[in-house]
Amino acid sequence: MKIIDILNDHKMSLSFEVFPPKKETSFESVQAATLEIAGYKPSFMSVTYGAGGGTSKYTLEIAKSIMRSHGVPTLAHLTCVSSSRETVRHQIALMKEAGIKNVMALRGDLTPELEKTDRSGWDYQYAIQLIRELRETDNDFCIGAACYPEIHPESPDQKEDIRHLKEKTDAGADFLTTQMVFDNNLFFNFMYKLREAGVTVPVIPGIMPITNANQVERAIKLSGSFMPQRFKSIVDYFGHDPASMKQAGIAYATDQIIDLYANGITNVHVYSMNKPDVAKAIMDNLSDILGKDFDR
């Protein structure tokens, strides 16, 4: 099933993101965790792609196992940073062979080493080039792309950032998924600006449950996300107690999701960090909401 068909439905949907192992020795435990999350029957699951494609084979293995074991639609990430056109086309061929219909097209993170490299000769410098490659290779792919409600760290301003997003959708991206958002008002404001700029594709807000205080610094580093005072107070008060912080973090994420649903956003993506207990707790909190078609 294509993700765009899920997004165009009127029912509330919730999806989860998982990541492949960095080492072969941990493959079985990671696969078990991802399959447990799939067992909760989310609307779909996305599987990330290692930096430089280092864990690409695990991405496909986990994506295939999710589809085969539980029939959950899967969105496989694909990055192009520093990759040759031959490598990317090979990965696309493997995805098609595996029955993958949904691809998240990303440039990928620039490691400190890559940032020092002359990129002028690379086959792919931006995600839009990968989107075009996917669309030209197989027009049947459902293609997702990433967006930053608080401006991409390499963009000079939000206006230019949104202009590039419009170019991505014009090139063939079917939907956008945001980096993690902790303040819904920022997302709503971002959506207004996108629509004003003519970006009409579905946009899925990304929510990350912070279940331990140590995640805060990493979350800010990864996405540059603004942490509202309400959330900071939760971390300050409960961060010293792991059990309390976990419960408070899940409650905060659930509250965000409910607020998004109540304001007309029907699709939400959760960065579940391969934690089945966190995914289940959120699904349980939303058990009477998910799958229903509310009149609006």
C-alpha positions as CSV (number, residue, x, y, z in Angstrom):
1,M,0.0,0.0,0.0
2,K,1.2,3.5,-0.8
3,I,1.7,6.0,2.0
4,I,0.0,8.7,0.0
5,D,-3.2,6.6,0.0
6,I,-3.1,6.5,3.8
7,L,-2.5,10.2,4.1
8,N,-5.4,11.0,1.8
9,D,-7.8,9.0,3.9
10,H,-9.9,10.8,6.5
11,K,-9.0,8.5,9.4
12,M,-6.6,9.4,12.1
13,S,-3.3,7.6,11.5
14,L,-0.2,7.1,13.5
15,S,3.2,5.8,12.2
16,F,6.4,4.9,13.8
17,E,10.1,5.2,12.8
18,V,12.7,2.6,13.5
19,F,16.3,2.3,12.7
20,P,18.6,-0.6,11.6
21,P,21.5,-1.8,13.8
22,K,24.9,-0.4,13.3
23,K,26.5,-3.9,13.7
24,E,25.5,-7.3,12.5
25,T,25.8,-8.7,16.1
26,S,22.8,-6.6,17.2
27,F,20.6,-7.3,14.1
28,E,18.4,-9.9,15.8
29,S,17.6,-7.8,18.8
30,V,16.8,-4.8,16.7
31,Q,14.7,-6.8,14.3
32,A,12.7,-8.2,17.3
33,A,12.0,-4.7,18.6
34,T,10.9,-3.5,15.2
35,L,8.6,-6.5,14.7
36,E,7.1,-6.0,18.1
37,I,6.2,-2.4,17.2
38,A,4.8,-3.6,13.9
39,G,2.6,-6.0,15.9
40,Y,0.7,-3.0,17.3
41,K,-0.5,-2.3,13.7
42,P,0.5,1.3,13.1
43,S,-0.6,2.9,9.8
44,F,2.9,2.5,8.5
45,M,6.5,2.2,9.6
46,S,9.6,4.0,8.3
47,V,13.0,2.4,8.4
48,T,16.1,4.7,8.4
49,Y,19.2,4.4,6.3
50,G,22.7,4.5,7.8
51,A,25.1,7.4,7.1
52,G,26.8,6.8,3.7
53,G,24.6,3.7,3.3
54,G,26.5,1.7,5.8
55,T,23.5,-0.1,7.1
56,S,21.5,-0.2,3.8
57,K,21.2,-4.0,3.7
58,Y,19.7,-4.0,7.2
59,T,17.2,-1.3,6.1
60,L,15.8,-3.5,3.4
61,E,15.9,-6.7,5.6
62,I,13.9,-5.0,8.4
63,A,11.5,-3.3,5.9
64,K,10.8,-6.7,4.3
65,S,10.3,-8.5,7.6
66,I,7.8,-5.9,8.8
67,M,5.8,-6.3,5.6
68,R,6.0,-10.1,5.6
69,S,5.3,-10.7,9.3
70,H,2.6,-8.1,9.9
71,G,1.5,-6.6,6.6
72,V,2.3,-3.1,7.8
73,P,3.1,-0.7,4.9
74,T,6.8,0.2,5.0
75,L,8.6,3.4,4.1
76,A,12.3,2.7,3.4
77,H,14.8,5.6,3.7
78,L,17.3,6.2,1.0
79,T,20.2,8.7,1.2
80,C,22.4,9.9,-1.6
81,V,25.1,11.9,0.1
82,S,28.6,11.0,-1.4
83,S,27.0,8.1,-3.3
84,S,27.6,7.4,-7.0
85,R,24.7,7.2,-9.4
86,E,25.5,3.6,-10.0
87,T,25.2,2.9,-6.2
88,V,21.9,4.7,-5.9
89,R,20.4,2.9,-8.9
90,H,21.5,-0.4,-7.4
91,Q,19.8,0.4,-4.2
92,I,16.6,1.4,-6.1
93,A,16.7,-1.9,-7.9
94,L,17.0,-3.8,-4.6
95,M,14.1,-1.8,-3.2
96,K,11.9,-2.7,-6.3
97,E,13.0,-6.3,-6.0
98,A,12.0,-6.3,-2.3
99,G,8.5,-5.0,-3.1
100,I,9.2,-1.6,-1.5
101,K,6.7,0.9,-2.9
102,N,7.4,3.8,-0.5
103,V,10.8,5.7,-0.4
104,M,11.9,8.5,1.9
105,A,14.4,10.4,-0.3
106,L,17.0,12.2,1.7
107,R,20.4,13.8,1.1
108,G,21.7,12.4,4.3
109,D,23.8,13.9,7.1
110,L,27.2,15.3,6.3
111,T,29.8,13.8,8.6
112,P,32.7,16.0,9.7
113,E,34.9,14.3,7.1
114,L,32.4,14.9,4.3
115,E,32.0,18.5,5.2
116,K,35.7,19.0,4.5
117,T,35.4,17.2,1.1
118,D,35.1,18.9,-2.3
119,R,31.5,18.1,-3.2
120,S,31.5,19.7,-6.7
121,G,32.0,16.4,-8.4
122,W,29.4,14.4,-6.6
123,D,26.6,12.9,-8.5
124,Y,24.1,14.0,-5.8
125,Q,24.5,17.1,-3.7
126,Y,20.8,17.6,-2.8
127,A,17.8,15.4,-2.0
128,I,15.9,16.9,-5.0
129,Q,18.4,15.1,-7.3
130,L,17.5,11.8,-5.7
131,I,13.8,12.6,-5.9
132,R,14.2,13.1,-9.7
133,E,16.2,9.9,-10.0
134,L,13.5,7.9,-8.2
135,R,10.7,9.5,-10.3
136,E,12.5,8.9,-13.5
137,T,13.5,5.3,-12.6
138,D,10.0,4.2,-11.5
139,N,7.1,6.6,-11.6
140,D,5.1,4.1,-9.4
141,F,7.2,4.9,-6.3
142,C,5.5,6.9,-3.5
143,I,8.2,9.4,-2.5
144,G,8.5,11.2,0.8
145,A,10.9,14.1,1.6
146,A,12.0,15.8,4.9
147,C,11.3,19.3,6.1
148,Y,12.3,21.5,9.0
149,P,9.6,23.6,10.6
150,E,12.3,25.6,12.3
151,I,14.4,26.1,9.2
152,H,17.0,23.7,7.7
153,P,20.3,24.3,9.5
154,E,22.0,25.1,6.2
155,S,19.3,27.5,4.9
156,P,19.9,31.3,5.4
157,D,16.2,31.9,6.1
158,Q,12.8,30.1,6.1
159,K,11.7,31.7,2.9
160,E,14.5,30.1,0.9
161,D,14.0,26.8,2.8
162,I,10.3,26.7,1.8
163,R,11.2,27.6,-1.8
164,H,13.5,24.5,-1.9
165,L,10.6,22.4,-0.4
166,K,8.4,23.6,-3.3
167,E,11.0,22.5,-5.7
168,K,11.1,19.0,-4.1
169,T,7.3,18.6,-4.4
170,D,7.4,19.9,-8.0
171,A,10.1,17.3,-8.7
172,G,7.9,14.5,-7.5
173,A,7.8,14.3,-3.7
174,D,4.3,13.1,-2.7
175,F,4.5,14.1,0.9
176,L,6.7,15.7,3.5
177,T,7.6,14.6,7.1
178,T,9.0,17.1,9.6
179,Q,11.9,16.8,11.9
180,M,10.9,16.4,15.5
181,V,8.6,19.2,16.8
182,F,8.0,19.9,20.5
183,D,5.9,23.0,20.1
184,N,2.8,22.5,17.9
185,N,2.3,26.2,17.3
186,L,5.6,26.2,15.3
187,F,4.2,23.4,13.2
188,F,0.9,25.2,12.6
189,N,2.7,28.4,11.6
190,F,5.0,26.4,9.3
191,M,2.0,24.8,7.6
192,Y,0.4,28.2,7.0
193,K,3.6,29.4,5.3
194,L,3.9,26.2,3.2
195,R,0.3,26.5,1.9
196,E,0.8,30.2,1.2
197,A,3.9,29.3,-0.9
198,G,1.9,26.8,-2.9
199,V,3.1,23.6,-1.3
200,T,0.0,21.4,-1.3
201,V,1.2,17.9,-0.5
202,P,0.4,16.3,2.8
203,V,2.8,17.2,5.6
204,I,3.3,14.8,8.6
205,P,4.5,16.3,11.9
206,G,7.2,14.3,13.6
207,I,6.8,13.8,17.3
208,M,9.6,12.3,19.5
209,P,8.7,11.1,23.0
210,I,11.6,12.2,25.3
211,T,11.7,9.4,27.9
212,N,15.0,10.3,29.6
213,A,16.7,13.6,30.2
214,N,19.8,12.6,28.2
215,Q,17.8,12.7,25.0
216,V,17.1,16.4,25.2
217,E,20.6,17.5,24.2
218,R,20.8,15.0,21.4
219,A,17.4,16.0,20.1
220,I,18.4,19.6,19.9
221,K,21.6,18.8,18.2
222,L,19.9,16.6,15.6
223,S,17.1,18.9,14.7
224,G,17.7,22.3,16.2
225,S,14.3,22.0,17.7
226,F,12.9,24.7,20.0
227,M,12.1,23.4,23.5
228,P,9.1,25.2,25.0
229,Q,9.3,26.2,28.7
230,R,6.5,23.8,29.5
231,F,8.6,20.9,28.3
232,K,11.8,22.2,29.9
233,S,9.9,22.3,33.3
234,I,8.9,18.6,32.8
235,V,12.5,17.6,32.2
236,D,13.8,19.7,35.1
237,Y,11.3,18.3,37.5
238,F,11.2,14.6,36.5
239,G,14.5,14.2,34.7
240,H,16.3,12.8,37.8
241,D,13.8,9.9,38.1
242,P,13.9,7.5,35.0
243,A,10.4,6.0,35.5
244,S,8.7,9.3,36.1
245,M,10.5,11.0,33.2
246,K,9.5,8.1,30.9
247,Q,5.8,8.4,31.9
248,A,5.9,12.3,31.7
249,G,7.6,12.1,28.2
250,I,5.0,9.7,26.9
251,A,2.2,11.9,28.3
252,Y,3.7,15.1,26.7
253,A,4.0,13.4,23.3
254,T,0.5,12.0,23.5
255,D,-0.8,15.5,24.4
256,Q,0.9,16.9,21.3
257,I,-0.6,14.2,19.1
258,I,-4.1,14.8,20.4
259,D,-3.7,18.5,19.9
260,L,-2.6,17.9,16.3
261,Y,-5.6,15.7,15.7
262,A,-8.0,18.2,17.3
263,N,-6.7,20.9,14.9
264,G,-7.3,18.9,11.7
265,I,-4.0,17.1,11.3
266,T,-4.9,13.5,10.6
267,N,-1.5,11.9,10.2
268,V,1.3,12.0,12.9
269,H,4.7,10.3,12.8
270,V,6.5,9.1,16.0
271,Y,10.2,8.8,16.3
272,S,9.9,5.7,18.5
273,M,13.7,5.0,18.7
274,N,13.1,1.2,18.5
275,K,11.3,1.2,21.9
276,P,8.2,-1.1,21.7
277,D,7.0,-0.2,25.2
278,V,6.9,3.5,24.3
279,A,5.1,2.8,21.0
280,K,2.6,0.6,22.8
281,A,2.0,3.2,25.5
282,I,1.2,5.9,22.9
283,M,-1.0,3.5,20.9
284,D,-2.9,2.6,24.1
285,N,-3.4,6.3,25.0
286,L,-5.0,6.9,21.6
287,S,-6.9,3.6,21.3
288,D,-10.3,5.2,21.1
289,I,-9.2,7.9,18.7
290,L,-7.2,6.0,16.1
291,G,-9.0,4.6,13.2
292,K,-12.1,6.8,13.6
293,D,-13.3,9.3,11.0
294,F,-14.4,12.4,12.8
295,D,-16.7,15.0,11.1
296,R,-14.8,18.3,10.8
